[in-house]
Amino acid sequence: MGDKTKVQVSKLKPGRYIIIEDEPCRIVNITVSSPGKHGSAKARIEAVGVFDGKVRSIVKPTSAEVDVPIIDKRTGQIIAITPDTVQLMDMETYEIFDVPIETGVDDEVKGQLKEGINVEYWETLGRIKIMKIKGSE
């Protein structure tokens, strides 16, 4: 199935996702320069890494195609928490796996993690990130 697909640059919008330097990133800003005498319009895309929080930018012709990640948004239950990892169980497949806290937990969520609660997690490009707490118990 693959974790990415191609999208034309002119179809991208802020809030959507793109892959820059093999890192899934959320687009924060797109500026398009008008075409020159012999060129095509160029888009400058600024985006923030989903896993590392780094700001990246690329410039591409608006007619070019770029890779965008296919993000699988799923629900999991926290089974255990260690200093370095959160053990999650997928609520559909009952598969259990570890998520590293350093790269796999959104900053706003870190202080709210408790065993037994459900969270929304995103899986893309072979990596997992816990994005938010699902409703209260």
C-alpha positions in Angstrom: 0.0 0.0 0.0 2.8 2.4 0.8 2.7 5.3 3.2 2.8 8.1 0.7 1.2 9.4 -2.5 1.9 12.2 -5.0 0.1 15.5 -5.1 0.6 18.5 -7.4 2.1 21.5 -5.5 -0.7 23.8 -6.7 -3.2 21.6 -4.7 -1.4 21.9 -1.4 -2.9 24.0 1.4 -1.7 25.1 4.9 -2.8 22.5 7.5 -2.2 19.6 5.1 0.8 17.3 5.1 3.9 16.9 2.9 7.1 14.8 3.0 10.3 16.9 3.1 13.6 15.2 3.6 11.8 11.9 4.3 10.0 13.6 7.3 6.2 14.0 7.4 5.5 17.7 8.0 2.4 19.8 8.5 2.3 22.8 6.1 2.2 26.1 7.9 2.6 28.5 5.0 2.7 28.5 1.2 3.7 31.6 -0.9 3.5 31.5 -4.6 5.7 33.7 -6.8 4.4 34.8 -10.1 6.0 33.2 -13.2 8.9 35.0 -14.7 9.3 35.7 -18.4 10.4 32.1 -19.3 9.5 30.2 -16.1 6.6 28.8 -14.2 5.2 30.0 -10.9 7.1 28.7 -7.9 5.7 27.8 -4.5 7.7 28.2 -1.3 6.3 25.7 1.2 7.1 26.0 4.9 6.3 23.1 7.1 6.9 21.7 10.6 8.0 18.1 11.2 5.3 15.9 12.8 7.9 13.9 14.8 10.8 16.3 15.3 9.1 19.8 15.3 11.8 21.1 12.9 10.8 23.8 10.4 11.6 22.9 6.9 11.0 24.7 3.6 11.2 23.8 0.0 10.7 25.7 -3.3 9.0 23.9 -6.2 7.3 24.8 -9.4 3.5 24.8 -8.8 3.2 22.2 -11.6 5.6 19.8 -9.8 4.4 16.7 -7.8 5.5 16.2 -4.3 5.1 13.3 -1.9 2.5 13.6 0.8 2.2 11.1 3.7 -0.8 8.8 4.1 -1.6 9.2 7.8 -3.5 6.4 9.5 -5.4 7.9 12.4 -6.2 5.2 15.0 -7.4 4.7 18.5 -5.3 2.9 21.1 -5.4 2.3 24.9 -2.4 3.0 27.1 -1.4 -0.3 28.8 1.7 0.9 30.6 4.0 4.0 30.9 7.8 3.8 31.5 10.2 6.7 31.6 11.0 6.3 27.9 8.0 4.6 26.3 4.2 4.4 26.3 2.9 0.9 25.7 -0.3 1.1 23.5 -2.8 -1.5 22.4 -4.7 -0.8 19.2 -8.4 -0.9 19.9 -9.2 -2.6 16.6 -6.4 -5.2 16.2 -5.5 -5.5 19.9 -1.9 -5.4 18.7 0.5 -4.1 21.5 3.5 -1.9 20.7 5.8 0.6 22.4 5.9 4.3 21.4 9.0 6.3 22.3 8.0 9.3 24.5 10.8 11.5 23.0 9.5 11.4 19.4 6.1 9.7 19.7 4.1 11.9 22.0 2.7 15.3 21.2 3.9 17.9 23.7 0.4 19.0 24.8 -0.4 15.4 25.6 2.7 14.4 27.6 1.3 15.5 31.0 -2.1 13.9 30.5 -0.9 10.3 29.8 -2.4 7.7 32.3 -2.7 4.0 32.1 -6.1 2.8 30.9 -7.1 5.9 28.9 -7.7 6.0 25.1 -5.6 8.1 22.8 -5.7 9.0 19.1 -2.4 8.0 17.5 -1.1 8.6 14.0 0.9 6.1 12.0 2.8 7.1 8.9 6.1 6.1 7.2 6.6 3.3 9.8 6.4 5.7 12.8 3.8 6.3 15.4 2.9 9.5 17.3 0.3 9.9 20.1 -1.6 13.1 19.1 -4.4 13.5 21.6 -6.4 12.1 24.5 -9.8 10.6 23.4 -12.9 11.7 25.5 -13.0 11.3 29.3 -13.5 7.9 30.9 
